[in-house]
Amino acid sequence: MINQNHPFILIGGGSNIVVSDKGLNCYVIRYLTDIPIIEHHGNELIVSGSTKLDTLAEHAAEAGLEGLNYTSGIPGTVGGAIAGNAGAFGQQIGDVVTSADLISLHGKNNTVPGSSLQFSYRHSCLKETNDIVSSVCLNLKSGHKKTLQKERIDILKLRHEKHPDLFTQPCAGSFFRNIEPSSKAEKRQAAGWFLEQTGVKTFACGGAKIFEKHANIIIKNDNGTAQNVFDLSQKMAQAVRNQFNIDLIREVRFAGPFDNMPPNIHNILW
Ligand SMILES: Cc1cc2nc3c(=O)[nH]c(=O)nc-3n(C[C@H](O)[C@H](O)[C@H](O)COP(=O)(O)OP(=O)(O)OC[C@H]3O[C@@H](n4cnc5c(N)ncnc54)[C@H](O)[C@@H]3O)c2cc1C
């Protein structure tokens, strides 16, 4: 039961969030189920927001349905992926969403068309409305099961090679968004490239440092704190501002209070 008198935040896998060392003065609702909840209607899948994204990708490939393979290996839930319009290799989940069942902060259920979620690069309006994705309907294409399964294995291998092992080197994925082009003719530019140019790979704060294979990923060791991650992210953004006059926009969200956080933050998740 959602009660506005008791502040809460909703998380899925928590894979894109750094939680304050000081803890949170609110309830945390975790909407994640180990058993996938997926219904088939021809090429459409209705899936709960609590289902793990990678499990959905595996399920779609095994069913010979094309349109989600690029999400293979992305940690977290379908709900988290919808909220942040998760994507890779030039594709994003918002492209296949036909409708979503939402629960508002007032506890009202609502079915809305995918277009009303205002998907853009790593963003949907859910980040502002804080509506909860209870389930979504995804419209996929028929594909070849064997081809999709082979492609999935290749993507998982690539991720394994390029990304940190989450068990030994915890991270929250790419820290900053790629940079929007200044004209339609150009492509988005990798934040990692700008970070690399500034030499951030040598930066560290306490137990937090930059992943050696990717300048846009912060990893931490056992002694690393959330504050270390925050401080390092500030140093990274400052380095790019100084050298390129570009303000990087964070993809990772912070939860709760941090030393030296901006004064105008009123949300628990920011
Ligand atoms: C190693 C690694 C690799 C990654 N690679 C990619 C990548 O290739 N592409 C990419 O896009 N992302 C990537 N990510 C980031 C992250 O995994 C995704 O953004 C993922 O979709 C977040 O899902 P989550 O359930 O963990 O969300 P959380 O971290 O739990 O939450 C993130 C946001 O989503 C909201 N949210 C969660 N569940 C719901 C729900 N049911 N309804 C409404 N809002 C909800 C939360 O309130 C919060 O604002 C990566 C992360 C890691 C650690």
The ligand as a Gaussian input file, in Angstrom:
#p B3LYP/6-31G(d) Opt

LIG

0 1
 C       28.044000      -3.583000     -15.509000
 C       26.862000      -2.720000     -15.925000
 C       26.577000      -2.583000     -17.264000
 C       25.485000      -1.789000     -17.677000
 N       25.237000      -1.683000     -19.013000
 C       24.191000      -0.908000     -19.421000
 C       23.906000      -0.758000     -20.810000
 O       24.552000      -1.330000     -21.689000
 N       22.864000       0.036000     -21.162000
 C       22.089000       0.674000     -20.233000
 O       21.135000       1.374000     -20.612000
 N       22.346000       0.555000     -18.910000
 C       23.368000      -0.212000     -18.478000
 N       23.636000      -0.336000     -17.146000
 C       22.843000       0.426000     -16.178000
 C       21.672000      -0.378000     -15.543000
 O       21.942000      -1.732000     -15.466000
 C       20.393000      -0.180000     -16.326000
 O       20.084000       1.173000     -16.397000
 C       19.199000      -0.950000     -15.717000
 O       18.148000      -0.881000     -16.643000
 C       18.735000      -0.402000     -14.376000
 O       17.763000      -1.306000     -13.845000
 P       17.600000      -1.532000     -12.281000
 O       16.412000      -2.410000     -12.091000
 O       18.865000      -1.990000     -11.665000
 O       17.261000      -0.042000     -11.821000
 P       17.643000       0.626000     -10.414000
 O       19.104000       0.914000     -10.397000
 O       17.083000      -0.182000      -9.301000
 O       16.827000       1.990000     -10.539000
 C       17.156000       2.938000     -11.535000
 C       15.984000       3.897000     -11.698000
 O       14.859000       3.173000     -12.195000
 C       13.749000       3.330000     -11.333000
 N       12.972000       2.076000     -11.328000
 C       13.400000       0.821000     -11.012000
 N       12.393000      -0.061000     -11.140000
 C       11.302000       0.648000     -11.534000
 C        9.946000       0.322000     -11.828000
 N        9.463000      -0.943000     -11.733000
 N        9.106000       1.315000     -12.190000
 C        9.537000       2.602000     -12.296000
 N       10.812000       2.977000     -12.025000
 C       11.680000       2.016000     -11.661000
 C       14.332000       3.649000      -9.960000
 O       13.399000       4.340000      -9.159000
 C       15.532000       4.507000     -10.369000
 O       15.148000       5.827000     -10.628000
 C       24.699000      -1.132000     -16.713000
 C       25.006000      -1.288000     -15.347000
 C       26.062000      -2.066000     -14.953000
 C       26.350000      -2.208000     -13.472000

